[in-house]
Amino acid sequence: MIILGVDPGLRTSGYAVIEQRQRQLQVIDAGTFSADTELPLPGRLLQIYRDIDILLREHDINIMAIEQLYAHYKHPRTAILMGHARGMFLLAAADHNMPVDEYSATRIKKSLTGSGRAGKEQMQRSVMSQLSLARLPTPNDVADALAVAMCCINEHNRQEIIL
Amino acid sequence: MIILGVDPGLRTSGYAVIEQRQRQLQVIDAGTFSADTELPLPGRLLQIYRDIDILLREHDINIMAIEQLYAHYKHPRTAILMGHARGMFLLAAADHNMPVDEYSATRIKKSLTGSGRAGKEQMQRSVMSQLSLARLPTPNDVADALAVAMCCINEHNRQEIIL
């Protein structure tokens, strides 16, 4: 099973591609897309869309995992702009017939650390440990993409155990 | 000059294609796209994107006109979802190399009625009058798309006069 975790943003989006064979996990690709901030919004969205499209063609991904929207945002305008970028990822997934799993921030934290209130560093340490990485994952966009991908893998493994 | 006015939404999006020859205006196409609300979000976004793409192929449009984002929204989550749909329109415009003009709600109202605080019905009457329509434009999504297209046309004509 190959899972793509994504953390969409209008400036920088993080992604992480994790493969699970039996119970062995391997990060096969991870990084960020950066959109040219001097471009007007439509041009930036096109850059983001094309970058995701290339990624989805490169790997044989089974599921895209992404953070759920909250009910409340401190900065609604910024959040709506993020919504534009998030739409690019969902569109690309639909265009590739790829299912999308959404997880709340609390569920991601709980899945990785056992606590829905875990801080950023605890999350990074947990991701590092579970994926046997040599150092803490950075930048934040990649760390968040790894976390949502790991949450998706944990949830699917849990379902298999229950079944 | 052919202007496309759009009013993006996740359920229903309105569009209006207006052609200006000299100072004669003609609505050459107008209507709504409705996305299947039973589909998950990515599938709905794909429907919306494909509908816009077909529209942009049908007409030789010069500019897409769209309402600007506000600073504040009453319902941030709904607004972010609207942002996903809005992103589809901007992406389609960029993919067709089409410039996008954004206008604030106040500017649209002022351009059509002389008052930035005009109500919905006053706006509809103004659109009806300026476009010599036989009746009030409906539904709201189409009325709003006509209004933003008219605002764009008025602003461009004004610039020509100033120049």
Boltz contact constraints between the chains, C-beta under 6 A:
constraints:
  - contact:
      token1: [A, 41]
      token2: [B, 90]
      max_distance: 6.0
  - contact:
      token1: [A, 42]
      token2: [B, 90]
      max_distance: 6.0
  - contact:
      token1: [A, 42]
      token2: [B, 93]
      max_distance: 6.0
  - contact:
      token1: [A, 42]
      token2: [B, 94]
      max_distance: 6.0
  - contact:
      token1: [A, 42]
      token2: [B, 100]
      max_distance: 6.0
  - contact:
      token1: [A, 43]
      token2: [B, 94]
      max_distance: 6.0
  - contact:
      token1: [A, 45]
      token2: [B, 87]
      max_distance: 6.0
  - contact:
      token1: [A, 45]
      token2: [B, 90]
      max_distance: 6.0
  - contact:
      token1: [A, 45]
      token2: [B, 91]
      max_distance: 6.0
  - contact:
      token1: [A, 46]
      token2: [B, 91]
      max_distance: 6.0
  - contact:
      token1: [A, 46]
      token2: [B, 94]
      max_distance: 6.0
  - contact:
      token1: [A, 49]
      token2: [B, 91]
      max_distance: 6.0
  - contact:
      token1: [A, 69]
      token2: [B, 77]
      max_distance: 6.0
  - contact:
      token1: [A, 69]
      token2: [B, 80]
      max_distance: 6.0
  - contact:
      token1: [A, 71]
      token2: [B, 77]
      max_distance: 6.0
  - contact:
      token1: [A, 73]
      token2: [B, 76]
      max_distance: 6.0
  - contact:
      token1: [A, 76]
      token2: [B, 73]
      max_distance: 6.0
  - contact:
      token1: [A, 76]
      token2: [B, 76]
      max_distance: 6.0
  - contact:
      token1: [A, 76]
      token2: [B, 79]
      max_distance: 6.0
  - contact:
      token1: [A, 77]
      token2: [B, 69]
      max_distance: 6.0
  - contact:
      token1: [A, 77]
      token2: [B, 71]
      max_distance: 6.0
  - contact:
      token1: [A, 79]
      token2: [B, 76]
      max_distance: 6.0
  - contact:
      token1: [A, 79]
      token2: [B, 80]
      max_distance: 6.0
  - contact:
      token1: [A, 80]
      token2: [B, 69]
      max_distance: 6.0
  - contact:
      token1: [A, 80]
      token2: [B, 79]
      max_distance: 6.0
  - contact:
      token1: [A, 80]
      token2: [B, 80]
      max_distance: 6.0
  - contact:
      token1: [A, 80]
      token2: [B, 83]
      max_distance: 6.0
  - contact:
      token1: [A, 83]
      token2: [B, 80]
      max_distance: 6.0
  - contact:
      token1: [A, 83]
      token2: [B, 83]
      max_distance: 6.0
  - contact:
      token1: [A, 83]
      token2: [B, 84]
      max_distance: 6.0
  - contact:
      token1: [A, 84]
      token2: [B, 83]
      max_distance: 6.0
  - contact:
      token1: [A, 84]
      token2: [B, 87]
      max_distance: 6.0
  - contact:
      token1: [A, 87]
      token2: [B, 45]
      max_distance: 6.0
  - contact:
      token1: [A, 87]
      token2: [B, 84]
      max_distance: 6.0
  - contact:
      token1: [A, 87]
      token2: [B, 87]
      max_distance: 6.0
  - contact:
      token1: [A, 90]
      token2: [B, 41]
      max_distance: 6.0
  - contact:
      token1: [A, 90]
      token2: [B, 42]
      max_distance: 6.0
  - contact:
      token1: [A, 90]
      token2: [B, 45]
      max_distance: 6.0
  - contact:
      token1: [A, 91]
      token2: [B, 45]
      max_distance: 6.0
  - contact:
      token1: [A, 91]
      token2: [B, 46]
      max_distance: 6.0
  - contact:
      token1: [A, 91]
      token2: [B, 49]
      max_distance: 6.0
  - contact:
      token1: [A, 93]
      token2: [B, 42]
      max_distance: 6.0
  - contact:
      token1: [A, 94]
      token2: [B, 42]
      max_distance: 6.0
  - contact:
      token1: [A, 94]
      token2: [B, 43]
      max_distance: 6.0
  - contact:
      token1: [A, 94]
      token2: [B, 46]
      max_distance: 6.0
  - contact:
      token1: [A, 100]
      token2: [B, 42]
      max_distance: 6.0
